[in-house]
């Protein structure tokens, strides 16, 4: 029984994506390390920063992060213990929790955003022209799941 294999071009494209993703991810992670922020923590802080003063519901944050509720709760616990986020009962229904950035969380996020901006430009954007970026954006759009296709939930990053 023969095993199906990728064509050489497919293999080059796939391996290139994986290696580039890993290299960029590790470099961005290393840039955030002096701020004592993991990539998982950064992504939550960033989503809250984009949400503004009203914050977001815990369940929406977990969904956007593609994390299980339990895994996200543990991550939120760590951020709250560090004084970076604040959780409050939802004023809408009283069952869920809303999460907002604290003053310390906003200050840390501004530093992390500056670091990530510099790293992304150095590692990615400065190496591509606008045509390359349009091509990549089109590719990512074509590869996005259909709205009816549910994405599997990831385990919590360590």
PAFI-341832 format. One record per atom (N, C-alpha, C): atom name; x, y, z; residue in one letter. Coordinates in Angstrom, 3 decimals, padded with zeros to 6 digits. Last residue first. Layout:
<'CA'; <X; Y; Z>; 'A'>
...
This chain:
<'N'; <001.500; 026.656; 026.803>; 'X'>
<'CA'; <002.258; 026.670; 028.062>; 'X'>
<'C'; <003.196; 027.848; 028.097>; 'X'>
<'N'; <-001.779; 027.161; 025.552>; 'X'>
<'CA'; <-000.332; 027.184; 025.364>; 'X'>
<'C'; <000.359; 027.251; 026.717>; 'X'>
<'N'; <-004.483; 024.917; 025.992>; 'X'>
<'CA'; <-003.838; 026.151; 026.445>; 'X'>
<'C'; <-002.345; 026.085; 026.172>; 'X'>
<'N'; <-005.595; 023.422; 022.933>; 'X'>
<'CA'; <-005.216; 023.313; 024.334>; 'X'>
<'C'; <-004.523; 024.603; 024.713>; 'X'>
<'N'; <-008.101; 024.800; 020.787>; 'X'>
<'CA'; <-006.725; 024.426; 021.105>; 'X'>
<'C'; <-006.596; 024.184; 022.604>; 'X'>
<'N'; <-011.005; 023.621; 019.225>; 'X'>
<'CA'; <-010.436; 024.398; 020.321>; 'X'>
<'C'; <-009.049; 023.871; 020.632>; 'X'>
<'N'; <-011.507; 023.664; 015.669>; 'X'>
<'CA'; <-011.304; 022.929; 016.934>; 'X'>
<'C'; <-010.666; 023.839; 017.966>; 'X'>
<'N'; <-013.942; 025.692; 014.099>; 'X'>
<'CA'; <-012.523; 025.448; 014.337>; 'X'>
<'C'; <-012.386; 024.651; 015.622>; 'X'>
<'N'; <-016.676; 024.747; 012.105>; 'X'>
<'CA'; <-016.181; 025.103; 013.440>; 'X'>
<'C'; <-014.704; 024.769; 013.529>; 'X'>
<'N'; <-018.033; 026.028; 009.264>; 'X'>
<'CA'; <-017.022; 025.082; 009.743>; 'X'>
<'C'; <-016.502; 025.548; 011.097>; 'X'>
<'N'; <-019.647; 028.081; 008.490>; 'X'>
<'CA'; <-020.305; 026.901; 009.051>; 'X'>
<'C'; <-019.317; 025.877; 009.603>; 'X'>
<'N'; <-017.874; 029.957; 007.366>; 'X'>
<'CA'; <-018.564; 030.257; 008.634>; 'X'>
<'C'; <-019.219; 029.039; 009.283>; 'X'>
<'N'; <-014.906; 028.246; 006.313>; 'X'>
<'CA'; <-016.256; 028.706; 006.011>; 'X'>
<'C'; <-016.947; 028.987; 007.334>; 'X'>
<'N'; <-011.644; 029.374; 007.278>; 'X'>
<'CA'; <-012.738; 028.389; 007.290>; 'X'>
<'C'; <-014.056; 029.042; 006.900>; 'X'>
<'N'; <-009.284; 030.754; 004.980>; 'X'>
<'CA'; <-010.135; 030.919; 006.166>; 'X'>
<'C'; <-011.267; 029.899; 006.120>; 'X'>
<'N'; <-007.943; 030.662; 002.610>; 'X'>
<'CA'; <-007.750; 029.539; 003.525>; 'X'>
<'C'; <-008.603; 029.642; 004.785>; 'X'>
<'N'; <-008.535; 033.078; 001.411>; 'X'>
<'CA'; <-008.998; 031.841; 000.768>; 'X'>
<'C'; <-008.905; 030.637; 001.697>; 'X'>
<'N'; <-007.212; 034.789; 003.211>; 'X'>
<'CA'; <-008.659; 034.881; 003.059>; 'X'>
<'C'; <-009.224; 033.602; 002.432>; 'X'>
<'N'; <-004.577; 034.089; 002.776>; 'X'>
<'CA'; <-005.157; 033.841; 004.100>; 'X'>
<'C'; <-006.683; 033.886; 004.025>; 'X'>
<'N'; <-004.389; 035.006; 000.085>; 'X'>
<'CA'; <-004.208; 033.585; 000.411>; 'X'>
<'C'; <-004.851; 033.274; 001.756>; 'X'>
<'N'; <-004.723; 037.761; 000.413>; 'X'>
<'CA'; <-005.671; 036.991; -000.401>; 'X'>
<'C'; <-005.591; 035.498; -000.106>; 'X'>
<'N'; <-002.463; 038.333; 001.925>; 'X'>
<'CA'; <-003.790; 038.596; 002.495>; 'X'>
<'C'; <-004.859; 037.825; 001.727>; 'X'>
<'N'; <-000.465; 037.661; 000.011>; 'X'>
<'CA'; <-000.608; 036.901; 001.257>; 'X'>
<'C'; <-001.987; 037.098; 001.878>; 'X'>
<'N'; <-001.006; 039.665; -001.917>; 'X'>
<'CA'; <-001.061; 038.246; -002.272>; 'X'>
<'C'; <-001.259; 037.393; -001.027>; 'X'>
<'N'; <-000.541; 041.982; -000.422>; 'X'>
<'CA'; <-001.873; 041.745; -000.995>; 'X'>
<'C'; <-002.039; 040.265; -001.350>; 'X'>
<'N'; <002.207; 041.591; 000.122>; 'X'>
<'CA'; <001.240; 041.622; 001.220>; 'X'>
<'C'; <-000.188; 041.389; 000.724>; 'X'>
<'N'; <003.301; 041.764; -002.461>; 'X'>
<'CA'; <003.468; 040.536; -001.672>; 'X'>
<'C'; <002.409; 040.468; -000.571>; 'X'>
<'N'; <002.603; 044.421; -003.032>; 'X'>
<'CA'; <002.056; 043.331; -003.853>; 'X'>
<'C'; <002.161; 041.992; -003.115>; 'X'>
<'N'; <004.113; 045.822; -001.117>; 'X'>
<'CA'; <002.654; 045.832; -001.024>; 'X'>
<'C'; <002.011; 044.738; -001.875>; 'X'>
<'N'; <006.921; 043.666; -000.241>; 'X'>
<'CA'; <006.329; 044.896; -000.772>; 'X'>
<'C'; <004.801; 044.773; -000.718>; 'X'>
<'N'; <008.809; 042.509; 002.593>; 'X'>
<'CA'; <007.784; 042.304; 001.571>; 'X'>
<'C'; <007.313; 043.646; 001.041>; 'X'>
<'N'; <010.437; 043.090; 004.665>; 'X'>
<'CA'; <010.977; 042.168; 003.662>; 'X'>
<'C'; <010.017; 041.939; 002.492>; 'X'>
<'N'; <009.071; 044.550; 006.486>; 'X'>
<'CA'; <010.157; 045.228; 005.777>; 'X'>
<'C'; <010.755; 044.359; 004.669>; 'X'>
<'N'; <007.298; 042.568; 007.577>; 'X'>
<'CA'; <006.809; 043.618; 006.677>; 'X'>
<'C'; <007.903; 044.315; 005.892>; 'X'>
<'N'; <009.208; 040.686; 009.040>; 'X'>
<'CA'; <008.167; 040.351; 008.067>; 'X'>
<'C'; <007.898; 041.489; 007.084>; 'X'>
<'N'; <011.069; 041.468; 010.960>; 'X'>
<'CA'; <011.030; 040.058; 010.546>; 'X'>
<'C'; <010.150; 039.791; 009.334>; 'X'>
<'N'; <010.670; 044.241; 011.324>; 'X'>
<'CA'; <012.011; 043.706; 011.077>; 'X'>
<'C'; <011.967; 042.313; 010.456>; 'X'>
<'N'; <007.897; 044.357; 011.827>; 'X'>
<'CA'; <008.480; 045.054; 010.678>; 'X'>
<'C'; <009.840; 044.474; 010.326>; 'X'>
<'N'; <007.692; 042.784; 014.131>; 'X'>
<'CA'; <006.966; 042.410; 012.915>; 'X'>
<'C'; <007.535; 043.102; 011.686>; 'X'>
<'N'; <009.309; 044.276; 015.942>; 'X'>
<'CA'; <009.675; 042.912; 015.545>; 'X'>
<'C'; <008.985; 042.498; 014.248>; 'X'>
<'N'; <007.858; 046.696; 016.171>; 'X'>
<'CA'; <009.249; 046.690; 015.709>; 'X'>
<'C'; <009.650; 045.307; 015.191>; 'X'>
<'N'; <005.403; 045.680; 017.141>; 'X'>
<'CA'; <005.452; 046.463; 015.914>; 'X'>
<'C'; <006.868; 046.438; 015.328>; 'X'>
<'N'; <006.216; 044.531; 019.576>; 'X'>
<'CA'; <005.730; 043.675; 018.497>; 'X'>
<'C'; <005.769; 044.407; 017.153>; 'X'>
<'N'; <006.956; 046.848; 021.011>; 'X'>
<'CA'; <007.928; 045.788; 020.741>; 'X'>
<'C'; <007.479; 044.925; 019.572>; 'X'>
<'N'; <004.513; 048.239; 021.090>; 'X'>
<'CA'; <005.699; 048.856; 020.465>; 'X'>
<'C'; <006.723; 047.794; 020.088>; 'X'>
<'N'; <002.956; 046.357; 022.498>; 'X'>
<'CA'; <002.587; 046.741; 021.133>; 'X'>
<'C'; <003.781; 047.366; 020.405>; 'X'>
<'N'; <004.309; 046.364; 024.966>; 'X'>
<'CA'; <004.283; 045.132; 024.162>; 'X'>
<'C'; <003.915; 045.446; 022.716>; 'X'>
<'N'; <003.768; 048.974; 025.844>; 'X'>
<'CA'; <005.160; 048.537; 025.649>; 'X'>
<'C'; <005.212; 047.312; 024.733>; 'X'>
<'N'; <000.953; 048.799; 025.984>; 'X'>
<'CA'; <001.584; 049.803; 025.105>; 'X'>
<'C'; <003.043; 049.433; 024.822>; 'X'>
<'N'; <000.681; 046.792; 027.942>; 'X'>
<'CA'; <000.260; 046.534; 026.565>; 'X'>
<'C'; <000.883; 047.543; 025.603>; 'X'>
<'N'; <001.537; 048.122; 030.246>; 'X'>
<'CA'; <002.300; 046.980; 029.740>; 'X'>
<'C'; <001.948; 046.702; 028.283>; 'X'>
<'N'; <-000.547; 050.010; 030.431>; 'X'>
<'CA'; <000.851; 050.450; 030.313>; 'X'>
<'C'; <001.727; 049.325; 029.738>; 'X'>
<'N'; <-002.792; 048.342; 030.740>; 'X'>
<'CA'; <-002.693; 049.233; 029.569>; 'X'>
<'C'; <-001.252; 049.692; 029.349>; 'X'>
<'N'; <-002.139; 047.138; 033.212>; 'X'>
<'CA'; <-002.294; 046.325; 032.008>; 'X'>
<'C'; <-002.177; 047.154; 030.736>; 'X'>
<'N'; <-002.223; 049.324; 034.915>; 'X'>
<'CA'; <-000.948; 048.600; 034.723>; 'X'>
<'C'; <-000.990; 047.752; 033.456>; 'X'>
<'N'; <-004.941; 049.900; 034.731>; 'X'>
<'CA'; <-003.962; 050.916; 034.323>; 'X'>
<'C'; <-002.615; 050.255; 034.050>; 'X'>
<'N'; <-006.445; 046.874; 033.457>; 'X'>
<'CA'; <-006.178; 047.840; 034.522>; 'X'>
<'C'; <-005.226; 048.898; 033.951>; 'X'>
<'N'; <-008.836; 045.881; 031.037>; 'X'>
<'CA'; <-007.440; 046.123; 031.405>; 'X'>
<'C'; <-007.383; 047.097; 032.570>; 'X'>
<'N'; <-011.629; 043.777; 031.838>; 'X'>
<'CA'; <-011.040; 045.015; 031.349>; 'X'>
<'C'; <-009.582; 045.067; 031.752>; 'X'>
<'N'; <-014.242; 041.504; 031.343>; 'X'>
<'CA'; <-012.835; 041.682; 031.672>; 'X'>
<'C'; <-012.366; 042.996; 031.058>; 'X'>
<'N'; <-017.230; 040.241; 032.744>; 'X'>
<'CA'; <-016.587; 041.141; 031.801>; 'X'>
<'C'; <-015.163; 041.359; 032.284>; 'X'>
<'N'; <-018.840; 037.118; 033.168>; 'X'>
<'CA'; <-017.908; 038.122; 033.656>; 'X'>
<'C'; <-017.403; 038.952; 032.487>; 'X'>
<'N'; <-022.301; 036.006; 033.504>; 'X'>
<'CA'; <-020.940; 035.971; 033.003>; 'X'>
<'C'; <-020.085; 037.054; 033.634>; 'X'>
<'N'; <-024.621; 036.742; 034.936>; 'X'>
<'CA'; <-024.096; 035.370; 034.989>; 'X'>
<'C'; <-022.633; 035.312; 034.591>; 'X'>
<'N'; <-025.569; 039.306; 034.553>; 'X'>
<'CA'; <-025.156; 038.918; 035.894>; 'X'>
<'C'; <-024.588; 037.519; 036.013>; 'X'>
<'N'; <-026.245; 040.449; 032.137>; 'X'>
<'CA'; <-027.047; 039.323; 032.619>; 'X'>
<'C'; <-026.653; 038.815; 034.005>; 'X'>
<'N'; <-024.973; 043.036; 032.055>; 'X'>
<'CA'; <-026.033; 042.658; 031.124>; 'X'>
<'C'; <-026.892; 041.531; 031.680>; 'X'>
<'N'; <-022.896; 043.296; 033.720>; 'X'>
<'CA'; <-024.054; 044.142; 034.023>; 'X'>
<'C'; <-025.241; 043.745; 033.156>; 'X'>
<'N'; <-021.033; 040.551; 034.808>; 'X'>
<'CA'; <-021.629; 041.254; 033.681>; 'X'>
<'C'; <-022.846; 042.049; 034.127>; 'X'>
<'N'; <-018.672; 040.978; 037.381>; 'X'>
<'CA'; <-019.921; 040.359; 036.929>; 'X'>
<'C'; <-020.501; 041.206; 035.813>; 'X'>
<'N'; <-015.299; 041.562; 036.352>; 'X'>
<'CA'; <-016.509; 041.993; 037.053>; 'X'>
<'C'; <-017.690; 041.207; 036.510>; 'X'>
<'N'; <-011.770; 041.536; 036.529>; 'X'>
<'CA'; <-013.009; 040.848; 036.149>; 'X'>
<'C'; <-014.157; 041.378; 037.001>; 'X'>
<'N'; <-008.950; 043.099; 035.181>; 'X'>
<'CA'; <-009.942; 043.098; 036.249>; 'X'>
<'C'; <-011.196; 042.415; 035.713>; 'X'>
<'N'; <-005.423; 042.709; 034.578>; 'X'>
<'CA'; <-006.825; 042.732; 034.172>; 'X'>
<'C'; <-007.704; 042.764; 035.416>; 'X'>
<'N'; <-003.025; 042.979; 035.928>; 'X'>
<'CA'; <-003.109; 043.467; 034.555>; 'X'>
<'C'; <-004.536; 043.540; 034.023>; 'X'>
<'N'; <-002.226; 041.905; 038.355>; 'X'>
<'CA'; <-002.793; 043.247; 038.344>; 'X'>
<'C'; <-002.959; 043.840; 036.964>; 'X'>
<'N'; <-001.496; 039.319; 038.575>; 'X'>
<'CA'; <-000.419; 040.268; 038.266>; 'X'>
<'C'; <-000.924; 041.702; 038.190>; 'X'>
<'N'; <-003.957; 038.155; 038.882>; 'X'>
<'CA'; <-003.031; 038.140; 040.026>; 'X'>
<'C'; <-001.877; 039.117; 039.822>; 'X'>
<'N'; <-004.908; 038.445; 036.257>; 'X'>
<'CA'; <-005.546; 039.194; 037.343>; 'X'>
<'C'; <-004.617; 039.263; 038.564>; 'X'>
<'N'; <-003.281; 036.670; 034.890>; 'X'>
<'CA'; <-003.256; 038.086; 034.530>; 'X'>
<'C'; <-003.859; 038.949; 035.633>; 'X'>
<'N'; <-004.023; 034.250; 036.142>; 'X'>
<'CA'; <-002.634; 034.720; 036.201>; 'X'>
<'C'; <-002.545; 036.222; 035.909>; 'X'>
<'N'; <-006.752; 034.141; 035.449>; 'X'>
<'CA'; <-006.347; 034.174; 036.863>; 'X'>
<'C'; <-004.932; 034.730; 037.002>; 'X'>
<'N'; <-006.571; 033.888; 032.673>; 'X'>
<'CA'; <-007.139; 035.117; 033.240>; 'X'>
<'C'; <-006.760; 035.252; 034.722>; 'X'>
<'N'; <-005.556; 031.259; 032.588>; 'X'>
<'CA'; <-004.779; 032.362; 032.031>; 'X'>
<'C'; <-005.258; 033.696; 032.609>; 'X'>
<'N'; <-007.718; 029.901; 033.742>; 'X'>
<'CA'; <-006.400; 029.853; 034.382>; 'X'>
<'C'; <-005.504; 030.993; 033.879>; 'X'>
<'N'; <-009.690; 030.473; 031.822>; 'X'>
<'CA'; <-009.864; 030.933; 033.203>; 'X'>
<'C'; <-008.531; 030.936; 033.938>; 'X'>
<'N'; <-008.710; 029.100; 029.605>; 'X'>
<'CA'; <-008.737; 030.557; 029.589>; 'X'>
<'C'; <-008.891; 031.122; 030.993>; 'X'>
<'N'; <-009.045; 026.487; 030.457>; 'X'>
<'CA'; <-007.708; 026.983; 030.146>; 'X'>
<'C'; <-007.661; 028.497; 030.148>; 'X'>
<'N'; <-011.873; 026.438; 030.711>; 'X'>
<'CA'; <-010.995; 026.186; 031.854>; 'X'>
<'C'; <-009.593; 026.727; 031.637>; 'X'>
<'N'; <-012.713; 026.936; 028.066>; 'X'>
<'CA'; <-013.089; 027.854; 029.136>; 'X'>
<'C'; <-012.167; 027.693; 030.336>; 'X'>
<'N'; <-010.143; 026.529; 025.589>; 'X'>
<'CA'; <-011.216; 025.994; 026.415>; 'X'>
<'C'; <-011.512; 027.002; 027.522>; 'X'>
<'N'; <-009.532; 028.911; 022.985>; 'X'>
<'CA'; <-009.134; 028.169; 024.177>; 'X'>
<'C'; <-010.357; 027.591; 024.856>; 'X'>
<'N'; <-009.485; 030.830; 020.946>; 'X'>
<'CA'; <-009.606; 029.404; 020.624>; 'X'>
<'C'; <-009.121; 028.535; 021.774>; 'X'>
<'N'; <-009.662; 033.460; 021.472>; 'X'>
<'CA'; <-008.348; 032.864; 021.687>; 'X'>
<'C'; <-008.330; 031.383; 021.314>; 'X'>
<'N'; <-012.371; 033.838; 021.112>; 'X'>
<'CA'; <-011.446; 034.504; 020.191>; 'X'>
<'C'; <-010.042; 033.924; 020.296>; 'X'>
<'N'; <-013.308; 032.366; 023.338>; 'X'>
<'CA'; <-013.643; 031.958; 021.974>; 'X'>
<'C'; <-012.675; 032.561; 020.964>; 'X'>
<'N'; <-012.322; 033.877; 025.460>; 'X'>
<'CA'; <-011.923; 032.470; 025.324>; 'X'>
<'C'; <-012.174; 031.989; 023.899>; 'X'>
<'N'; <-013.688; 036.305; 024.963>; 'X'>
<'CA'; <-012.229; 036.249; 024.937>; 'X'>
<'C'; <-011.737; 034.820; 024.733>; 'X'>
<'N'; <-016.320; 035.472; 025.352>; 'X'>
<'CA'; <-015.909; 035.970; 024.035>; 'X'>
<'C'; <-014.390; 035.949; 023.891>; 'X'>
<'N'; <-016.269; 034.803; 028.069>; 'X'>
<'CA'; <-016.577; 033.763; 027.081>; 'X'>
<'C'; <-016.160; 034.196; 025.677>; 'X'>
<'N'; <-015.739; 037.298; 029.266>; 'X'>
<'CA'; <-014.776; 036.193; 029.393>; 'X'>
<'C'; <-015.010; 035.155; 028.298>; 'X'>
<'N'; <-016.462; 040.169; 027.309>; 'X'>
<'CA'; <-016.928; 039.055; 028.135>; 'X'>
<'C'; <-015.863; 037.964; 028.139>; 'X'>
<'N'; <-014.342; 043.075; 027.436>; 'X'>
<'CA'; <-014.996; 041.973; 026.731>; 'X'>
<'C'; <-015.498; 040.958; 027.743>; 'X'>
<'N'; <-014.179; 046.701; 027.688>; 'X'>
<'CA'; <-013.661; 045.348; 027.843>; 'X'>
<'C'; <-014.428; 044.335; 027.013>; 'X'>
<'N'; <-014.674; 049.374; 027.683>; 'X'>
<'CA'; <-015.802; 048.487; 028.023>; 'X'>
<'C'; <-015.341; 047.041; 028.209>; 'X'>
<'N'; <-012.316; 050.567; 026.807>; 'X'>
<'CA'; <-012.673; 050.636; 028.225>; 'X'>
<'C'; <-013.803; 049.704; 028.621>; 'X'>
<'N'; <-011.193; 048.308; 024.182>; 'X'>
<'CA'; <-011.343; 049.599; 024.845>; 'X'>
<'C'; <-011.813; 049.468; 026.288>; 'X'>
<'N'; <-010.600; 046.235; 022.506>; 'X'>
<'CA'; <-011.986; 046.367; 022.956>; 'X'>
<'C'; <-012.239; 047.701; 023.653>; 'X'>
<'N'; <-007.865; 046.359; 022.224>; 'X'>
<'CA'; <-008.685; 046.700; 021.068>; 'X'>
<'C'; <-010.139; 046.929; 021.470>; 'X'>
<'N'; <-007.176; 045.441; 024.763>; 'X'>
<'CA'; <-006.787; 046.784; 024.342>; 'X'>
<'C'; <-007.608; 047.264; 023.167>; 'X'>
<'N'; <-008.135; 042.843; 024.631>; 'X'>
<'CA'; <-008.755; 043.778; 025.566>; 'X'>
<'C'; <-008.405; 045.222; 025.224>; 'X'>
<'N'; <-006.365; 041.837; 022.723>; 'X'>
<'CA'; <-007.812; 041.833; 022.448>; 'X'>
<'C'; <-008.539; 042.810; 023.369>; 'X'>
<'N'; <-003.966; 042.179; 024.198>; 'X'>
<'CA'; <-004.177; 042.889; 022.944>; 'X'>
<'C'; <-005.667; 042.951; 022.576>; 'X'>
<'N'; <-004.291; 040.411; 026.298>; 'X'>
<'CA'; <-004.138; 041.833; 026.583>; 'X'>
<'C'; <-004.432; 042.662; 025.337>; 'X'>
<'N'; <-004.364; 038.039; 024.774>; 'X'>
<'CA'; <-005.516; 038.437; 025.587>; 'X'>
<'C'; <-005.449; 039.932; 025.888>; 'X'>
<'N'; <-001.806; 038.031; 023.634>; 'X'>
<'CA'; <-002.981; 038.021; 022.758>; 'X'>
<'C'; <-004.244; 038.437; 023.516>; 'X'>
<'N'; <-000.146; 037.988; 025.898>; 'X'>
<'CA'; <-000.139; 039.143; 024.999>; 'X'>
<'C'; <-001.406; 039.175; 024.150>; 'X'>
<'N'; <-000.635; 035.422; 026.849>; 'X'>
<'CA'; <-001.021; 036.582; 027.647>; 'X'>
<'C'; <-001.115; 037.828; 026.781>; 'X'>
<'N'; <000.464; 033.955; 024.742>; 'X'>
<'CA'; <-000.949; 033.766; 025.100>; 'X'>
<'C'; <-001.449; 034.960; 025.904>; 'X'>
<'N'; <003.129; 034.818; 024.809>; 'X'>
<'CA'; <002.320; 035.095; 023.621>; 'X'>
<'C'; <000.833; 034.944; 023.932>; 'X'>
<'N'; <003.879; 036.274; 028.043>; 'X'>
<'CA'; <003.874; 035.175; 027.084>; 'X'>
<'C'; <003.026; 035.574; 025.874>; 'X'>
<'N'; <005.843; 038.728; 029.472>; 'X'>
<'CA'; <004.545; 038.468; 028.852>; 'X'>
<'C'; <004.701; 037.314; 027.872>; 'X'>
<'N'; <008.043; 040.159; 030.506>; 'X'>
<'CA'; <007.407; 039.103; 031.299>; 'X'>
<'C'; <005.983; 038.811; 030.806>; 'X'>
<'N'; <009.471; 041.753; 028.928>; 'X'>
<'CA'; <008.296; 042.379; 029.532>; 'X'>
<'C'; <007.540; 041.404; 030.433>; 'X'>
<'N'; <011.337; 040.032; 027.863>; 'X'>
<'CA'; <011.792; 041.005; 028.870>; 'X'>
<'C'; <010.636; 041.747; 029.553>; 'X'>
<'N'; <009.562; 038.597; 026.003>; 'X'>
<'CA'; <010.060; 037.980; 027.240>; 'X'>
<'C'; <010.582; 039.000; 028.262>; 'X'>
<'N'; <009.024; 039.776; 023.587>; 'X'>
<'CA'; <008.090; 040.032; 024.687>; 'X'>
<'C'; <008.614; 039.519; 026.035>; 'X'>
<'N'; <011.058; 038.799; 021.991>; 'X'>
<'CA'; <010.941; 040.238; 022.175>; 'X'>
<'C'; <010.030; 040.611; 023.332>; 'X'>
<'N'; <010.473; 036.091; 021.999>; 'X'>
<'CA'; <011.707; 036.538; 022.657>; 'X'>
<'C'; <011.673; 038.047; 022.901>; 'X'>
<'N'; <008.134; 036.172; 020.457>; 'X'>
<'CA'; <008.071; 035.690; 021.844>; 'X'>
<'C'; <009.300; 036.160; 022.627>; 'X'>
<'N'; <009.251; 036.936; 018.050>; 'X'>
<'CA'; <008.291; 037.831; 018.707>; 'X'>
<'C'; <008.179; 037.458; 020.186>; 'X'>
<'N'; <010.828; 034.662; 017.571>; 'X'>
<'CA'; <011.448; 035.983; 017.669>; 'X'>
<'C'; <010.529; 036.973; 018.369>; 'X'>
<'N'; <008.903; 032.611; 017.420>; 'X'>
<'CA'; <009.943; 032.571; 018.458>; 'X'>
<'C'; <010.613; 033.936; 018.650>; 'X'>
<'N'; <007.436; 033.500; 015.159>; 'X'>
<'CA'; <006.790; 033.328; 016.464>; 'X'>
<'C'; <007.826; 033.387; 017.588>; 'X'>
<'N'; <009.404; 033.377; 013.146>; 'X'>
<'CA'; <008.809; 034.664; 013.500>; 'X'>
<'C'; <008.180; 034.584; 014.890>; 'X'>
<'N'; <009.954; 030.580; 013.170>; 'X'>
<'CA'; <011.020; 031.567; 013.354>; 'X'>
<'C'; <010.455; 032.907; 013.808>; 'X'>
<'N'; <007.398; 029.448; 012.670>; 'X'>
<'CA'; <008.132; 029.128; 013.895>; 'X'>
<'C'; <009.201; 030.179; 014.188>; 'X'>
<'N'; <006.805; 030.518; 010.138>; 'X'>
<'CA'; <005.922; 030.757; 011.282>; 'X'>
<'C'; <006.687; 030.548; 012.588>; 'X'>
<'N'; <008.918; 029.410; 008.666>; 'X'>
<'CA'; <008.798; 030.862; 008.799>; 'X'>
<'C'; <007.927; 031.218; 009.989>; 'X'>
<'N'; <008.361; 026.657; 008.886>; 'X'>
<'CA'; <009.631; 027.194; 009.377>; 'X'>
<'C'; <009.562; 028.700; 009.597>; 'X'>
<'N'; <005.755; 026.526; 007.716>; 'X'>
<'CA'; <006.014; 026.081; 009.081>; 'X'>
<'C'; <007.284; 026.683; 009.661>; 'X'>
<'N'; <006.222; 027.573; 005.094>; 'X'>
<'CA'; <005.248; 028.188; 005.999>; 'X'>
<'C'; <005.567; 027.819; 007.443>; 'X'>
<'N'; <008.119; 025.718; 004.168>; 'X'>
<'CA'; <008.453; 027.134; 004.256>; 'X'>
<'C'; <007.518; 027.871; 005.197>; 'X'>
<'N'; <006.609; 023.373; 004.148>; 'X'>
<'CA'; <007.755; 023.485; 005.056>; 'X'>
<'C'; <008.164; 024.948; 005.240>; 'X'>
<'N'; <004.730; 024.111; 002.144>; 'X'>
<'CA'; <004.303; 023.764; 003.496>; 'X'>
<'C'; <005.442; 023.927; 004.493>; 'X'>
<'N'; <006.364; 024.604; -000.104>; 'X'>
<'CA'; <005.441; 025.634; 000.384>; 'X'>
<'C'; <005.050; 025.365; 001.838>; 'X'>
<'N'; <007.723; 022.140; -000.380>; 'X'>
<'CA'; <008.474; 023.377; -000.186>; 'X'>
<'C'; <007.583; 024.471; 000.410>; 'X'>
<'N'; <005.489; 020.437; -000.807>; 'X'>
<'CA'; <006.358; 020.233; 000.346>; 'X'>
<'C'; <007.161; 021.497; 000.654>; 'X'>
<'N'; <004.536; 021.448; -003.233>; 'X'>
<'CA'; <003.677; 021.471; -002.045>; 'X'>
<'C'; <004.513; 021.345; -000.775>; 'X'>
<'N'; <006.769; 020.861; -004.823>; 'X'>
<'CA'; <006.346; 022.251; -004.652>; 'X'>
<'C'; <005.449; 022.395; -003.425>; 'X'>
<'N'; <006.842; 017.974; -004.617>; 'X'>
<'CA'; <007.957; 018.815; -004.143>; 'X'>
<'C'; <007.553; 020.278; -003.927>; 'X'>
<'N'; <003.683; 016.743; -003.353>; 'X'>
<'CA'; <004.568; 017.041; -004.480>; 'X'>
<'C'; <005.688; 017.939; -003.954>; 'X'>
<'N'; <003.334; 014.557; -000.574>; 'X'>
<'CA'; <003.215; 015.888; -001.157>; 'X'>
<'C'; <004.138; 015.992; -002.363>; 'X'>
<'N'; <002.090; 011.235; -000.951>; 'X'>
<'CA'; <003.118; 012.193; -000.564>; 'X'>
<'C'; <002.814; 013.533; -001.212>; 'X'>
<'N'; <000.433; 008.334; 000.209>; 'X'>
<'CA'; <000.417; 009.550; -000.596>; 'X'>
<'C'; <001.441; 010.532; -000.043>; 'X'>
<'N'; <001.869; 005.162; 000.276>; 'X'>
<'CA'; <001.462; 006.323; 001.068>; 'X'>
<'C'; <001.500; 007.552; 000.170>; 'X'>
<'N'; <000.741; 002.065; -001.000>; 'X'>
<'CA'; <001.551; 003.272; -001.135>; 'X'>
<'C'; <000.972; 004.401; -000.279>; 'X'>
<'N'; <000.848; -001.162; 000.000>; 'X'>
<'CA'; <000.000; 000.000; 000.000>; 'X'>
<'C'; <000.906; 001.242; 000.000>; 'X'>
